[in-house]
Amino acid sequence: MQLTNLASRCDELANPSLANFGVSIFILVGILVSYLPQHYRIIARRSSEGLSPYFVLLGTTSGTCAIANILILPTSRTDVGCCREISPFACGAALLGIAQVGVQWSCFFLIMLLFLVFFPRPSAADSENDPKGPTYRSALIVVGVSILHFLVVFLVSITLLARFPEMLQLWANVLGISASVLASIQYLPQIYTTWKLQAVKSLSIPMMCIQTPGSFVFAASLAVRLGREGWSAWTVYLVTGCLQGVLLVMGISFEVREWRKRKADAEGRDEVRGERAPLLGDGEGARQRSHDSANGAGG
């Protein structure tokens, strides 16, 4: 029965839909492009100020659970097995769902590394003003825990795959639920941090503008590819899209408020210059008339 199902699945994958392939490629490129503004903003500002350590930690661990989840799902393992029977193009099309999750995990892992490399080192005065603020030690802990979590998930997955394959579906569900819970919690500390700062700092609004609608499109793509059995993979992105939308609205409102403040300050400076100009002109005229009178008397 399993061989029959495998053959049926391979026959289905042997003739991929060009429309679905195009959409999947578009999503894959979109995921990569969506993270570039965040990478650029941290590097350009040379600071990861404004990013919550808990946001980075939960996002990285959530991504690890998501990529492990989709890799060990029976549907994904069947697709990988079919690559021996179908053309390279059909194989690539079949594995695009895995590639999409993998690219997303890799991009967020890079954010974690940039968060550490460009973590601001506050002065002693700054530490006294904000003793509860994140420290460089907290950034190191975030990276350490993220790497440890990746190793544990990897070792457990390999062990179950080699010794207890009948438990893989259960493990996939555990990973999927964990990814959903972590993704849900992930945005809460960032929402709090952004609200507390009343500014986005190094958080990229263009990234969120791309990713918020993209999360819903990505979820739909995975749902079509994996079906009900893969619910634990695509529900992650439904939750993520909703919470990221909240953060996006908050960030835009703070940026608009800051822009209005800068505009008002600039207009205020222009008005002050405009009021001073006639006074300066009158002063110059009085000095000139006094100078002319003195010259006339001397003549």
PASEBA-1860 file (N, C-alpha, C; in nm, 3 decimals):
! residues 299
1> MQLTNLAS> 0.083/-0.120/0.000/0.000/0.000/0.000/0.087/0.126/0.000 ~ 0.194/0.120/0.078/0.283/0.234/0.085/0.353/0.256/-0.049 ~ 0.391/0.145/-0.116/0.455/0.157/-0.246/0.358/0.214/-0.349 ~ 0.231/0.174/-0.338/0.129/0.227/-0.429/0.111/0.377/-0.409 ~ 0.106/0.418/-0.282/0.092/0.561/-0.252/0.213/0.639/-0.301 ~ 0.333/0.579/-0.284/0.455/0.644/-0.329/0.454/0.662/-0.480 ~ 0.416/0.555/-0.551/0.411/0.562/-0.697/0.309/0.666/-0.743 ~ 0.195/0.669/-0.675/0.091/0.766/-0.711/0.140/0.908/-0.689
9> RCDELANP> 0.209/0.929/-0.578/0.261/1.063/-0.547/0.368/1.103/-0.648 ~ 0.454/1.009/-0.685/0.559/1.039/-0.781/0.501/1.072/-0.918 ~ 0.396/0.999/-0.957/0.330/1.029/-1.084/0.270/1.170/-1.082 ~ 0.218/1.207/-0.967/0.159/1.341/-0.953/0.265/1.450/-0.964 ~ 0.383/1.423/-0.906/0.490/1.523/-0.907/0.566/1.526/-1.039 ~ 0.552/1.422/-1.120/0.629/1.413/-1.244/0.590/1.521/-1.345 ~ 0.468/1.571/-1.334/0.420/1.675/-1.427/0.375/1.798/-1.349 ~ 0.472/1.877/-1.302/0.436/1.993/-1.219/0.363/2.100/-1.299
17> SLANFGVS> 0.274/2.169/-1.232/0.203/2.280/-1.294/0.296/2.400/-1.306 ~ 0.306/2.454/-1.425/0.393/2.570/-1.446/0.342/2.691/-1.367 ~ 0.211/2.701/-1.353/0.154/2.813/-1.276/0.194/2.802/-1.129 ~ 0.180/2.682/-1.072/0.219/2.662/-0.932/0.369/2.681/-0.914 ~ 0.445/2.636/-1.013/0.591/2.653/-1.006/0.627/2.801/-1.006 ~ 0.562/2.878/-1.093/0.590/3.021/-1.098/0.554/3.092/-0.969 ~ 0.440/3.056/-0.912/0.399/3.116/-0.784/0.497/3.080/-0.674 ~ 0.542/2.954/-0.672/0.635/2.909/-0.568/0.769/2.981/-0.579
25> IFILVGIL> 0.817/2.999/-0.703/0.942/3.073/-0.723/0.926/3.218/-0.679 ~ 0.812/3.277/-0.713/0.784/3.415/-0.672/0.787/3.428/-0.520 ~ 0.726/3.333/-0.451/0.724/3.336/-0.304/0.865/3.318/-0.249 ~ 0.942/3.226/-0.309/1.079/3.202/-0.263/1.164/3.328/-0.274 ~ 1.158/3.393/-0.390/1.234/3.517/-0.409/1.180/3.626/-0.318 ~ 1.048/3.630/-0.300/0.988/3.730/-0.213/1.034/3.717/-0.069 ~ 1.047/3.593/-0.021/1.094/3.571/0.116/1.235/3.627/0.132 ~ 1.321/3.596/0.034/1.459/3.644/0.041/1.465/3.796/0.036
33> VSYLPQHY> 1.392/3.855/-0.058/1.394/4.001/-0.074/1.335/4.071/0.048 ~ 1.235/4.009/0.111/1.168/4.074/0.223/1.260/4.093/0.343 ~ 1.359/4.006/0.358/1.450/4.016/0.472/1.567/4.110/0.446 ~ 1.595/4.139/0.319/1.710/4.223/0.287/1.701/4.362/0.349 ~ 1.583/4.429/0.351/1.577/4.560/0.417/1.616/4.557/0.564 ~ 1.581/4.448/0.634/1.618/4.438/0.775/1.768/4.418/0.791 ~ 1.826/4.332/0.707/1.972/4.314/0.711/2.042/4.446/0.682 ~ 1.995/4.516/0.578/2.057/4.642/0.538/2.045/4.748/0.647
41> RIIARRSS> 1.928/4.757/0.710/1.906/4.861/0.810/1.999/4.844/0.930 ~ 2.016/4.721/0.975/2.106/4.696/1.088/2.249/4.732/1.050 ~ 2.291/4.689/0.930/2.428/4.716/0.886/2.449/4.866/0.862 ~ 2.352/4.932/0.798/2.365/5.075/0.768/2.370/5.159/0.895 ~ 2.288/5.125/0.994/2.288/5.199/1.120/2.402/5.154/1.211 ~ 2.462/5.041/1.175/2.568/4.980/1.258/2.520/4.963/1.401 ~ 2.396/4.926/1.414/2.336/4.907/1.546/2.210/4.821/1.532 ~ 2.189/4.735/1.631/2.065/4.655/1.635/1.971/4.710/1.741
49> EGLSPYFV> 1.991/4.837/1.779/1.904/4.900/1.878/1.759/4.898/1.830 ~ 1.670/4.866/1.920/1.529/4.860/1.887/1.478/4.720/1.865 ~ 1.568/4.624/1.846/1.528/4.484/1.833/1.529/4.419/1.970 ~ 1.420/4.355/2.005/1.412/4.288/2.134/1.490/4.157/2.131 ~ 1.576/4.131/2.231/1.647/4.002/2.237/1.552/3.883/2.236 ~ 1.438/3.898/2.302/1.341/3.788/2.306/1.275/3.768/2.169 ~ 1.256/3.876/2.096/1.204/3.866/1.959/1.299/3.786/1.871 ~ 1.428/3.816/1.882/1.528/3.746/1.803/1.537/3.599/1.845
57> LLGTTSGT> 1.538/3.574/1.975/1.547/3.437/2.026/1.427/3.354/1.982 ~ 1.308/3.405/2.004/1.187/3.330/1.972/1.170/3.313/1.821 ~ 1.211/3.414/1.744/1.203/3.402/1.599/1.296/3.295/1.545 ~ 1.418/3.289/1.600/1.514/3.188/1.554/1.470/3.048/1.592 ~ 1.428/3.029/1.716/1.385/2.896/1.759/1.256/2.854/1.688 ~ 1.167/2.948/1.662/1.046/2.917/1.586/1.081/2.872/1.445 ~ 1.177/2.941/1.382/1.220/2.902/1.248/1.284/2.765/1.246 ~ 1.361/2.733/1.351/1.423/2.601/1.360/1.317/2.492/1.369
65> CAIANILI> 1.215/2.515/1.450/1.105/2.417/1.461/1.032/2.404/1.328 ~ 1.014/2.515/1.257/0.940/2.512/1.131/1.015/2.434/1.024 ~ 1.147/2.456/1.012/1.223/2.386/0.909/1.236/2.238/0.943 ~ 1.254/2.205/1.071/1.259/2.064/1.111/1.125/1.997/1.088 ~ 1.018/2.070/1.116/0.883/2.017/1.098/0.857/1.977/0.953 ~ 0.885/2.067/0.861/0.854/2.039/0.721/0.947/1.933/0.663 ~ 1.070/1.923/0.717/1.163/1.823/0.666/1.122/1.681/0.701 ~ 1.060/1.662/0.819/1.027/1.526/0.862/0.881/1.489/0.837
73> LPTSRTDV> 0.801/1.581/0.781/0.664/1.546/0.746/0.664/1.433/0.643 ~ 0.575/1.336/0.656/0.569/1.226/0.560/0.558/1.274/0.415 ~ 0.479/1.379/0.392/0.464/1.431/0.256/0.597/1.480/0.201 ~ 0.674/1.550/0.284/0.803/1.602/0.239/0.901/1.488/0.213 ~ 0.902/1.389/0.300/0.993/1.275/0.281/0.956/1.195/0.157 ~ 0.828/1.186/0.129/0.783/1.120/0.006/0.829/1.197/-0.117 ~ 0.819/1.329/-0.111/0.862/1.412/-0.224/1.011/1.397/-0.249 ~ 1.089/1.392/-0.142/1.234/1.373/-0.156/1.263/1.237/-0.219
81> GCCREISP> 1.190/1.134/-0.174/1.210/1.001/-0.230/1.175/0.993/-0.377 ~ 1.077/1.071/-0.420/1.034/1.070/-0.560/1.138/1.132/-0.653 ~ 1.232/1.207/-0.598/1.333/1.271/-0.683/1.418/1.168/-0.757 ~ 1.420/1.044/-0.710/1.494/0.939/-0.781/1.420/0.893/-0.906 ~ 1.289/0.919/-0.910/1.207/0.866/-1.018/1.164/0.972/-1.119 ~ 1.176/1.099/-1.084/1.125/1.206/-1.171/1.239/1.292/-1.221 ~ 1.210/1.384/-1.312/1.313/1.470/-1.371/1.365/1.571/-1.270 ~ 1.486/1.624/-1.294/1.539/1.726/-1.202/1.448/1.848/-1.187
89> FACGAALL> 1.385/1.889/-1.298/1.294/2.004/-1.290/1.175/1.972/-1.201 ~ 1.116/1.854/-1.220/1.001/1.814/-1.138/1.042/1.799/-0.992 ~ 1.163/1.749/-0.969/1.213/1.736/-0.831/1.228/1.873/-0.766 ~ 1.288/1.967/-0.840/1.304/2.101/-0.787/1.171/2.167/-0.755 ~ 1.074/2.147/-0.844/0.940/2.204/-0.820/0.876/2.142/-0.697 ~ 0.898/2.012/-0.676/0.838/1.942/-0.562/0.897/1.988/-0.429 ~ 1.024/2.030/-0.433/1.092/2.065/-0.308/1.093/2.215/-0.280 ~ 1.019/2.292/-0.359/1.018/2.437/-0.339/0.958/2.477/-0.205
97> GIAQVGVQ> 0.861/2.399/-0.156/0.803/2.430/-0.025/0.906/2.420/0.085 ~ 0.990/2.316/0.078/1.098/2.300/0.176/1.198/2.414/0.161 ~ 1.229/2.450/0.036/1.325/2.558/0.012/1.274/2.690/0.068 ~ 1.146/2.716/0.056/1.088/2.841/0.107/1.108/2.853/0.258 ~ 1.076/2.747/0.331/1.093/2.749/0.477/1.240/2.759/0.512 ~ 1.326/2.689/0.435/1.469/2.694/0.461/1.529/2.832/0.442 ~ 1.486/2.901/0.337/1.535/3.038/0.312/1.490/3.131/0.423 ~ 1.367/3.116/0.467/1.317/3.201/0.575/1.396/3.179/0.703
105> WSCFFLIM> 1.423/3.053/0.735/1.501/3.024/0.856/1.641/3.082/0.844 ~ 1.705/3.066/0.728/1.840/3.117/0.708/1.846/3.269/0.722 ~ 1.747/3.337/0.666/1.745/3.484/0.673/1.728/3.532/0.816 ~ 1.644/3.466/0.894/1.626/3.509/1.032/1.748/3.472/1.116 ~ 1.814/3.362/1.081/1.937/3.325/1.151/2.043/3.433/1.129 ~ 2.047/3.490/1.008/2.140/3.599/0.980/2.105/3.722/1.062 ~ 1.976/3.750/1.081/1.935/3.861/1.166/1.988/3.841/1.308 ~ 1.982/3.717/1.356/2.034/3.688/1.490/2.183/3.719/1.499
113> LLFLVFFP> 2.259/3.681/1.396/2.403/3.707/1.396/2.431/3.858/1.389 ~ 2.357/3.930/1.305/2.374/4.075/1.296/2.334/4.143/1.426 ~ 2.234/4.089/1.492/2.191/4.141/1.622/2.306/4.136/1.721 ~ 2.383/4.029/1.718/2.497/4.016/1.809/2.613/4.105/1.766 ~ 2.647/4.101/1.637/2.763/4.176/1.588/2.745/4.326/1.609 ~ 2.626/4.377/1.584/2.601/4.522/1.592/2.523/4.561/1.717 ~ 2.530/4.477/1.819/2.461/4.510/1.943/2.527/4.632/2.006 ~ 2.451/4.737/2.040/2.511/4.860/2.095/2.572/4.836/2.232
121> RPSAADSE> 2.693/4.888/2.251/2.758/4.881/2.382/2.733/5.012/2.454 ~ 2.640/5.015/2.549/2.607/5.141/2.616/2.720/5.186/2.709 ~ 2.728/5.318/2.727/2.825/5.374/2.822/2.775/5.354/2.963 ~ 2.860/5.386/3.060/2.821/5.372/3.201/2.701/5.460/3.233 ~ 2.697/5.581/3.174/2.585/5.672/3.199/2.455/5.615/3.144 ~ 2.463/5.554/3.025/2.343/5.494/2.966/2.293/5.378/3.051 ~ 2.386/5.300/3.105/2.347/5.186/3.188/2.277/5.232/3.315 ~ 2.323/5.346/3.370/2.259/5.398/3.490/2.119/5.452/3.459
129> NDPKGPTY> 2.104/5.512/3.338/1.973/5.567/3.302/1.872/5.458/3.271 ~ 1.919/5.346/3.217/1.829/5.236/3.181/1.889/5.104/3.228 ~ 1.887/5.078/3.359/1.950/4.956/3.411/1.881/4.829/3.366 ~ 1.754/4.838/3.323/1.681/4.719/3.280/1.693/4.694/3.130 ~ 1.769/4.777/3.060/1.784/4.759/2.916/1.866/4.635/2.883 ~ 1.855/4.585/2.760/1.931/4.465/2.720/2.081/4.491/2.722 ~ 2.156/4.390/2.759/2.301/4.400/2.767/2.364/4.311/2.661 ~ 2.495/4.329/2.641/2.567/4.245/2.545/2.564/4.099/2.589
137> RSALIVVG> 2.561/4.078/2.719/2.552/3.941/2.769/2.421/3.876/2.726 ~ 2.313/3.953/2.727/2.184/3.898/2.683/2.188/3.861/2.536 ~ 2.263/3.938/2.456/2.277/3.905/2.314/2.353/3.774/2.296 ~ 2.458/3.755/2.377/2.534/3.629/2.372/2.447/3.511/2.413 ~ 2.364/3.531/2.515/2.274/3.424/2.561/2.175/3.387/2.450 ~ 2.123/3.487/2.380/2.030/3.463/2.270/2.093/3.372/2.165 ~ 2.215/3.404/2.124/2.284/3.325/2.022/2.314/3.185/2.074 ~ 2.362/3.175/2.198/2.394/3.044/2.255/2.273/2.953/2.266
145> VSILHFLV> 2.163/3.006/2.317/2.041/2.926/2.332/1.987/2.885/2.196 ~ 1.994/2.974/2.098/1.943/2.943/1.963/2.022/2.829/1.900 ~ 2.153/2.833/1.913/2.236/2.727/1.856/2.214/2.595/1.930 ~ 2.204/2.601/2.062/2.178/2.480/2.140/2.043/2.418/2.102 ~ 1.942/2.502/2.086/1.810/2.453/2.047/1.815/2.385/1.910 ~ 1.889/2.445/1.817/1.904/2.385/1.684/1.968/2.246/1.692 ~ 2.073/2.233/1.772/2.142/2.104/1.785/2.051/1.999/1.847 ~ 1.973/2.036/1.948/1.883/1.940/2.014/1.776/1.892/1.916
153> VFLVSITL> 1.713/1.986/1.845/1.609/1.949/1.748/1.667/1.861/1.637 ~ 1.786/1.894/1.591/1.851/1.816/1.486/1.881/1.674/1.533 ~ 1.937/1.659/1.651/1.972/1.526/1.702/1.848/1.441/1.728 ~ 1.744/1.500/1.785/1.620/1.425/1.811/1.558/1.380/1.679 ~ 1.556/1.468/1.580/1.497/1.434/1.450/1.573/1.321/1.382 ~ 1.706/1.328/1.386/1.787/1.223/1.324/1.767/1.090/1.395 ~ 1.760/1.094/1.528/1.740/0.972/1.606/1.606/0.906/1.574 ~ 1.501/0.986/1.569/1.368/0.931/1.539/1.362/0.878/1.396
161> LARFPEML> 1.427/0.947/1.305/1.427/0.904/1.165/1.497/0.770/1.149 ~ 1.604/0.750/1.225/1.683/0.627/1.212/1.628/0.511/1.294 ~ 1.574/0.540/1.413/1.535/0.432/1.505/1.385/0.419/1.526 ~ 1.312/0.530/1.523/1.168/0.527/1.555/1.088/0.604/1.450 ~ 1.088/0.558/1.325/1.018/0.633/1.219/0.867/0.645/1.242 ~ 0.810/0.553/1.319/0.665/0.559/1.343/0.628/0.679/1.430 ~ 0.725/0.741/1.495/0.698/0.856/1.582/0.721/0.990/1.511 ~ 0.759/0.985/1.385/0.794/1.108/1.314/0.675/1.202/1.297
169> QLWANVLG> 0.556/1.147/1.269/0.439/1.233/1.253/0.406/1.305/1.383 ~ 0.417/1.232/1.495/0.394/1.294/1.625/0.497/1.403/1.652 ~ 0.623/1.375/1.622/0.730/1.473/1.642/0.709/1.595/1.551 ~ 0.664/1.570/1.428/0.636/1.681/1.337/0.526/1.769/1.392 ~ 0.422/1.708/1.449/0.314/1.787/1.509/0.363/1.868/1.628 ~ 0.450/1.805/1.710/0.507/1.876/1.825/0.587/1.997/1.778 ~ 0.668/1.977/1.675/0.749/2.087/1.621/0.659/2.196/1.562 ~ 0.554/2.154/1.492/0.464/2.252/1.432/0.392/2.335/1.536
177> ISASVLAS> 0.344/2.268/1.641/0.277/2.341/1.749/0.376/2.434/1.819 ~ 0.498/2.384/1.842/0.601/2.467/1.906/0.632/2.589/1.821 ~ 0.643/2.568/1.689/0.672/2.680/1.600/0.559/2.783/1.604 ~ 0.435/2.735/1.608/0.320/2.826/1.614/0.319/2.906/1.743 ~ 0.342/2.836/1.855/0.342/2.903/1.985/0.455/3.005/1.994 ~ 0.575/2.963/1.950/0.691/3.053/1.955/0.670/3.174/1.863 ~ 0.612/3.150/1.745/0.586/3.260/1.652/0.485/3.357/1.711 ~ 0.387/3.303/1.782/0.286/3.388/1.846/0.348/3.474/1.955
185> IQYLPQIY> 0.431/3.412/2.037/0.496/3.484/2.147/0.602/3.579/2.094 ~ 0.663/3.542/1.981/0.776/3.616/1.926/0.749/3.765/1.913 ~ 0.633/3.800/1.863/0.606/3.941/1.833/0.559/4.020/1.954 ~ 0.523/3.952/2.061/0.479/4.025/2.180/0.591/4.108/2.243 ~ 0.712/4.050/2.266/0.819/4.135/2.322/0.863/4.246/2.227 ~ 0.857/4.220/2.095/0.895/4.326/2.001/0.791/4.437/1.998 ~ 0.664/4.400/2.006/0.558/4.500/2.015/0.577/4.585/2.141 ~ 0.610/4.519/2.252/0.632/4.591/2.378/0.753/4.683/2.367
193> TTWKLQAV> 0.863/4.631/2.310/0.985/4.711/2.297/0.962/4.833/2.209 ~ 0.897/4.813/2.096/0.870/4.925/2.005/0.777/5.027/2.070 ~ 0.678/4.980/2.143/0.588/5.071/2.213/0.662/5.149/2.322 ~ 0.751/5.081/2.392/0.827/5.146/2.499/0.919/5.254/2.443 ~ 0.986/5.224/2.331/1.077/5.320/2.269/1.002/5.430/2.193 ~ 0.877/5.402/2.155/0.799/5.495/2.073/0.872/5.527/1.943 ~ 0.947/5.428/1.893/1.022/5.443/1.769/1.062/5.305/1.719 ~ 1.086/5.295/1.588/1.122/5.164/1.531/1.272/5.136/1.542
201> KSLSIPMM> 1.354/5.244/1.550/1.500/5.228/1.558/1.550/5.141/1.442 ~ 1.608/5.022/1.473/1.665/4.936/1.369/1.566/4.837/1.310 ~ 1.443/4.841/1.356/1.339/4.754/1.300/1.296/4.809/1.164 ~ 1.294/4.723/1.063/1.267/4.767/0.926/1.118/4.763/0.893 ~ 1.062/4.879/0.861/0.922/4.885/0.818/0.903/4.825/0.678 ~ 0.995/4.851/0.581/0.979/4.785/0.450/0.974/4.633/0.460 ~ 1.052/4.575/0.550/1.047/4.430/0.568/0.907/4.386/0.609 ~ 0.849/4.458/0.706/0.716/4.420/0.754/0.609/4.446/0.649
209> CIQTPGSF> 0.627/4.551/0.566/0.531/4.579/0.459/0.526/4.465/0.358 ~ 0.639/4.402/0.335/0.644/4.289/0.242/0.595/4.161/0.309 ~ 0.638/4.140/0.433/0.613/4.012/0.498/0.471/3.996/0.550 ~ 0.408/4.104/0.590/0.273/4.090/0.647/0.175/4.028/0.548 ~ 0.159/4.084/0.427/0.073/4.014/0.330/0.136/3.885/0.279 ~ 0.270/3.883/0.274/0.338/3.763/0.225/0.316/3.642/0.313 ~ 0.299/3.664/0.443/0.275/3.552/0.535/0.146/3.479/0.500 ~ 0.044/3.554/0.463/-0.084/3.491/0.428/-0.075/3.417/0.294
217> VFAASLAV> -0.001/3.475/0.199/0.018/3.407/0.070/0.099/3.280/0.089 ~ 0.203/3.288/0.172/0.288/3.173/0.200/0.209/3.063/0.268 ~ 0.125/3.099/0.363/0.043/3.000/0.433/-0.050/2.928/0.335 ~ -0.109/3.004/0.243/-0.198/2.943/0.144/-0.122/2.848/0.053 ~ 0.001/2.887/0.014/0.083/2.802/-0.072/0.116/2.670/-0.005 ~ 0.156/2.676/0.122/0.189/2.554/0.196/0.065/2.469/0.220 ~ -0.048/2.533/0.244/-0.172/2.459/0.268/-0.212/2.379/0.144 ~ -0.196/2.439/0.026/-0.227/2.369/-0.098/-0.130/2.253/-0.120
225> RLGREGWS> -0.003/2.276/-0.088/0.100/2.174/-0.112/0.092/2.059/-0.013 ~ 0.068/2.090/0.115/0.075/1.988/0.220/-0.061/1.934/0.263 ~ -0.166/2.010/0.238/-0.299/1.965/0.276/-0.322/1.969/0.426 ~ -0.429/1.900/0.469/-0.463/1.900/0.612/-0.354/1.836/0.697 ~ -0.289/1.735/0.641/-0.185/1.665/0.718/-0.073/1.759/0.758 ~ -0.049/1.861/0.679/0.059/1.956/0.709/0.011/2.083/0.775 ~ -0.103/2.076/0.845/-0.159/2.196/0.909/-0.060/2.262/1.004 ~ 0.024/2.178/1.067/0.118/2.233/1.164/0.226/2.319/1.099
233> AWTVYLVT> 0.243/2.305/0.967/0.344/2.386/0.898/0.288/2.521/0.856 ~ 0.164/2.523/0.802/0.116/2.650/0.745/0.041/2.739/0.844 ~ -0.005/2.683/0.958/-0.071/2.770/1.056/0.027/2.868/1.121 ~ 0.157/2.831/1.120/0.259/2.921/1.175/0.252/3.057/1.108 ~ 0.235/3.058/0.978/0.243/3.181/0.902/0.114/3.261/0.909 ~ 0.004/3.196/0.938/-0.120/3.269/0.964/-0.107/3.352/1.091 ~ -0.057/3.288/1.196/-0.038/3.357/1.325/0.063/3.470/1.310 ~ 0.174/3.440/1.241/0.279/3.539/1.223/0.229/3.662/1.149
241> GCLQGVLL> 0.151/3.641/1.044/0.100/3.753/0.965/0.012/3.846/1.046 ~ -0.073/3.790/1.131/-0.162/3.873/1.213/-0.083/3.960/1.311 ~ 0.012/3.900/1.381/0.088/3.975/1.481/0.183/4.075/1.417 ~ 0.239/4.037/1.303/0.328/4.130/1.234/0.251/4.251/1.182 ~ 0.125/4.229/1.148/0.042/4.341/1.106/0.022/4.443/1.216 ~ 0.006/4.394/1.339/-0.007/4.485/1.454/0.120/4.568/1.470 ~ 0.236/4.501/1.460/0.364/4.571/1.474/0.385/4.670/1.361 ~ 0.342/4.635/1.241/0.356/4.724/1.125/0.276/4.852/1.144
249> VMGISFEV> 0.151/4.839/1.185/0.067/4.957/1.207/0.128/5.047/1.314 ~ 0.178/4.986/1.421/0.241/5.063/1.529/0.365/5.136/1.477 ~ 0.450/5.066/1.403/0.572/5.127/1.351/0.543/5.242/1.257 ~ 0.447/5.225/1.168/0.411/5.332/1.074/0.358/5.454/1.148 ~ 0.277/5.432/1.251/0.222/5.545/1.327/0.333/5.624/1.396 ~ 0.434/5.554/1.449/0.545/5.623/1.514/0.629/5.700/1.412 ~ 0.650/5.641/1.294/0.728/5.709/1.191/0.655/5.832/1.139 ~ 0.524/5.822/1.121/0.446/5.937/1.075/0.450/6.048/1.180
257> REWRKRKA> 0.439/6.011/1.307/0.445/6.111/1.414/0.581/6.179/1.416 ~ 0.688/6.101/1.398/0.823/6.158/1.398/0.842/6.250/1.277 ~ 0.786/6.210/1.162/0.798/6.294/1.042/0.725/6.427/1.062 ~ 0.607/6.424/1.122/0.533/6.547/1.148/0.607/6.636/1.247 ~ 0.671/6.574/1.344/0.747/6.652/1.442/0.865/6.722/1.376 ~ 0.937/6.648/1.290/1.050/6.709/1.219/1.004/6.821/1.127 ~ 0.890/6.801/1.061/0.836/6.903/0.972/0.797/7.028/1.049 ~ 0.734/7.008/1.166/0.694/7.123/1.249/0.816/7.198/1.300
265> DAEGRDEV> 0.921/7.125/1.339/1.044/7.189/1.387/1.109/7.269/1.275 ~ 1.111/7.213/1.154/1.171/7.284/1.041/1.093/7.410/1.007 ~ 0.960/7.401/1.009/0.878/7.520/0.982/0.896/7.625/1.090 ~ 0.913/7.580/1.215/0.936/7.674/1.325/1.067/7.749/1.307 ~ 1.172/7.677/1.264/1.301/7.743/1.242/1.293/7.842/1.126 ~ 1.217/7.806/1.022/1.202/7.898/0.908/1.129/8.025/0.950 ~ 1.027/8.012/1.036/0.953/8.128/1.083/1.042/8.220/1.165 ~ 1.127/8.161/1.250/1.218/8.242/1.332/1.315/8.318/1.243
273> RGERAPLL> 1.368/8.249/1.140/1.459/8.318/1.048/1.387/8.431/0.975 ~ 1.262/8.405/0.936/1.185/8.508/0.866/1.159/8.629/0.952 ~ 1.136/8.610/1.083/1.111/8.722/1.172/1.239/8.800/1.200 ~ 1.353/8.732/1.201/1.479/8.800/1.231/1.530/8.879/1.111 ~ 1.496/8.837/0.991/1.551/8.902/0.872/1.519/9.051/0.864 ~ 1.393/9.097/0.883/1.365/9.242/0.879/1.439/9.319/0.987 ~ 1.449/9.260/1.107/1.520/9.328/1.215/1.666/9.348/1.180 ~ 1.724/9.245/1.121/1.864/9.258/1.081/1.878/9.362/0.970
281> GDGEGARQ> 1.778/9.362/0.880/1.782/9.460/0.771/1.771/9.602/0.823 ~ 1.681/9.629/0.921/1.667/9.761/0.980/1.795/9.803/1.050 ~ 1.859/9.710/1.116/1.983/9.743/1.186/2.092/9.783/1.090 ~ 2.101/9.709/0.977/2.202/9.742/0.877/2.173/9.879/0.815 ~ 2.042/9.909/0.791/2.005/10.038/0.732/2.038/10.153/0.825 ~ 2.012/10.137/0.954/2.041/10.243/1.051/2.190/10.271/1.057 ~ 2.268/10.163/1.055/2.413/10.183/1.059/2.462/10.253/0.933 ~ 2.400/10.219/0.820/2.441/10.282/0.694/2.406/10.431/0.695
289> RSHDSANG> 2.284/10.468/0.744/2.244/10.608/0.749/2.333/10.687/0.844 ~ 2.369/10.625/0.956/2.458/10.692/1.051/2.593/10.718/0.989 ~ 2.640/10.619/0.912/2.770/10.633/0.847/2.767/10.745/0.743 ~ 2.656/10.752/0.667/2.644/10.856/0.565/2.636/10.994/0.628 ~ 2.564/11.007/0.740/2.552/11.136/0.808/2.687/11.183/0.858 ~ 2.763/11.091/0.910/2.896/11.127/0.961/2.985/11.174/0.848 ~ 2.976/11.110/0.734/3.057/11.151/0.619/3.015/11.290/0.570 ~ 2.880/11.318/0.574/2.831/11.448/0.529/2.879/11.559/0.621
297> AGG> 2.878/11.534/0.750/2.923/11.636/0.845/3.071/11.662/0.828 ~ 3.142/11.558/0.801/3.286/11.575/0.784/3.317/11.654/0.658 ~ 3.229/11.640/0.553/3.251/11.713/0.429/3.223/11.860/0.448
END
